[in-house]
Amino acid sequence: MKLEHIGMVGYGEVGKIFTEGLLSKVVDVSAWDLKFDATITPATARDAELAHAAQAGVLATESMKALCEKADFLISAVTASNTLAVAQAAALHIRPGAIFLDLNSASPGTKQQAAQVIEAAGAHYVEAGVMTSVPPYGIRVPMLLGGAQAQALAEKLAAFGMDAKAVATEIGVASAIKMCRSVMIKGLEALVIESYTTARKYGVESHMIPTLAETFPSIDWEATGAYFFSRVAQHGKRRAEEMREAAHTVQEAGFEPWMSTAIAGKHDWMAQQTRDGVFDDLPKGARWEEFADRLIAGTKHR
């Protein structure tokens, strides 16, 4: 298994972190993102992305085809809703024998469909369940791998200093673990935002939050609240897409995804607040109360 020429599909937060972390481990790192396409991306935004790639030492390719022609190891790091579309696009050009590592937060069924198109093209598909937020860990973020080549790839990635563990030879197991966890984690984020903001509106937060600490003393509820508000405000759209895939996971198991659907709605709502400028100019490291106050102020104009 050769992992000398890495091609990153998706040059967002995760793509940037992974390419930076892998640059010293392989021969070269290339990337493709729709943001590189001059026909759909405004010049200012496109130039900023290209400049970032150039400064990082990443080759920004002109198309998916150009990326696939260079890479023996493709990593897909896009939004959940684009998981299958990216695999289908890559399958048109991927080199036979290449490895396709799918980092995206998608349901087992979606990952199985993606695997079919990649394997039909003569390449090897490996799914990854990324088990926590990437930024604090970088390329050492814990990942669970699934697929026929999962164990061999895990050993190669370990040599790069990555924390990857093979959990199954079949596709769907790693994503099921990830998606079931997401229901809990993204659900807790949604609950905290709704609970804290409502408590703030009633002026009872100083009474309510200590009761959480009494019940769950191992959690710093103030710091956790600030982290949840900030992450959902920044990445609500991506989290909502992930929760829709979690809903698909629940449906694929034969259950009605009432909770997952509601969680996706809450994250979508927070993403809309961000797009509407509700959180503009909040400082980095803002307290949860500052986020809640902006949300409360917004209700006065409805």
ABEGO torsion letter per residue (X at the ends): XBBABBBBBEBBAAAAAAAAAAAAABABBBBBBAAABAAABBAAAAAAAAAAAAAAGBBBBABAAAAAAABABBBBBBBAAAAAAAAAAAAAABBBGBBBBBABBBBAAAAAAAAAAAAAAGBBBBBBBBABBAAAAEAABBBBBBEAAAAAAAAAAAAAGBBBBBABABBGAAAAAAAAAAAAAAAAAAAAAAAAAAAAAAGAAAAAAAAAAAABAABBAAAAAAAAAAAAAAAAAAAAAAAAAAAAAAAAAGBBBAAAAAAAAAAAAAAAAAAAGAABGBBBGBBAAAAAAAAAAAAAAX
